[in-house]
Amino acid sequence: MEVITLNSILKQGDTVYYDFAYTSGLKKYFTGKPFTINYAENIELVPDAILAVPFVGSIIPIVWLTHCELRLNSLDKAFYECLPNLKKGYETMFPESKFEGNIKVRELTDSVEMLTPHCAMFYSGGVDSMYTFINHLDERPDLLSIWGSDIKYENETGWKLVHQAIEEAAEKCGLPEVFFHSTFREFDDEGVLHAEFSSRLKDGWWHGVKHGIALLSHVAPYAYLHHITKMYIASSHCPEDGLVRCASNPLTDNQVKFVNCQVVHDGFENSRQKKIKKIIDFNLKEELYLPLHVCWESQSGGNCCHCEKCYRTIVGILIENGDPSKYGFSNWKKELVDMRKNMVENKNHYIETYSSYWTHISERIREQSNNLKHKTYWKDIKWIGKTDFKNIDSINLDLKYRIYRKLSQII
């Protein structure tokens, strides 16, 4: 059996360094880069058993899918005991794969009771996290984010822009805000892992099995220091989507516990389109207009306005009578013209996204059609209401659109 060993945990001021090793058969899954996390506050008083949680959470999918053994000196007992139920969640989502392997811990440590319970949430500025932010604003949650997740670890410029939007939301609402700076997407080789396991998982490595537990486990040391007893993570899907293969969902997130802190997968009852409506209604009422950051494609920190996720957010805002310019989509009018063409050309790449998210958008456009027909952008989005996004062959360019595009290019 192959083995991964966490040799030691080095605490230096606000940064934790993980010294780990692995047997030769696992070498291809790692880049050789170190795994470090900066917490922006002194973490030297945090016990090793709790500091080990982010390491285990970031590496556990490798352990389970390669059927190896993870060895370490100590671990938070609550987290260790939640892992079997977490694994069952993965097994339900990915019945074609075997999640085996095991963890050997010398000492399990009980957490002390929190005297002043408090809550926190991940806040990225995306649609899902902003909906959770609005829903739980009265609980005054700490707003947490991780530099090294969507924005690469070394991309200081891109992170600065994303962080400014997060700081703006925290400042306007008077909430604590903090970010962790982590190499958790640098130390393992996602390219190799994706190539080896994606066909079996029928999903990518980061989206399918890693990001939920890896993000959440980073919170354990912070929860210990700040008495966090409830940690919200925003949902990306809803019941109408059926059983979705995604590392962050109720089957997995709601199983996660550490340091007397329970994770809550929030907002699952509502579709993304319903969330957008609530965000727009809230911002109109409060006159906040908090910017959204949704883009996967751009590393600049802004929204590119021409990727699939930007398209669906722009259209979602428009059909709820919102102005995308107020939500971080400055170039939306120009990009909207080519949306249909770009979506058709990439339809096979986004089959699952179209059948879930765009189905909700299509239904909402039909409901709102009488209110939208007089809008200048109606000609660019009305086709969405006529398209069956669950039938990939129906996503096409009709003759009227081809003529319209040709005339637009001439003008």
Salt bridges, closest charged atoms under 4 A:
GLU41 OE2 - HIS226 NE2 2.85
ASP48 OD1 - LYS11 NZ 3.20
GLU69 OE2 - ARG71 NE 2.55
GLU69 OE2 - LYS104 NZ 3.83
GLU81 OE2 - LYS77 NZ 3.95
GLU96 OE2 - ARG245 NH2 2.79
GLU100 OE1 - HIS67 ND1 3.75
ASP128 OD1 - LYS275 NZ 3.03
GLU139 OE2 - HIS136 ND1 2.65
ASP142 OD1 - HIS118 NE2 2.71
GLU167 OE1 - HIS163 ND1 3.82
GLU168 OE2 - LYS172 NZ 2.98
GLU177 OE2 - HIS163 NE2 2.61
GLU186 OE1 - LYS33 NZ 3.54
ASP188 OD2 - LYS210 NZ 2.94
GLU190 OE1 - ARG185 NH2 2.81
GLU196 OE1 - LYS28 NZ 3.08
ASP203 OD2 - HIS207 ND1 2.98
ASP241 OD2 - HIS237 ND1 3.46
ASP241 OD1 - HIS360 NE2 3.20
ASP253 OD2 - HIS265 ND1 2.78
ASP266 OD1 - HIS136 NE2 2.75
ASP281 OD2 - LYS277 NZ 2.86
GLU308 OE2 - ARG312 NE 2.79
GLU320 OE2 - ARG364 NE 2.78
GLU335 OE2 - HIS306 ND1 3.69
ASP338 OD1 - ARG405 NH2 2.63
GLU345 OE2 - LYS341 NZ 3.01
GLU367 OE1 - ARG364 NH1 2.99
ASP398 OD2 - ARG340 NH2 3.46
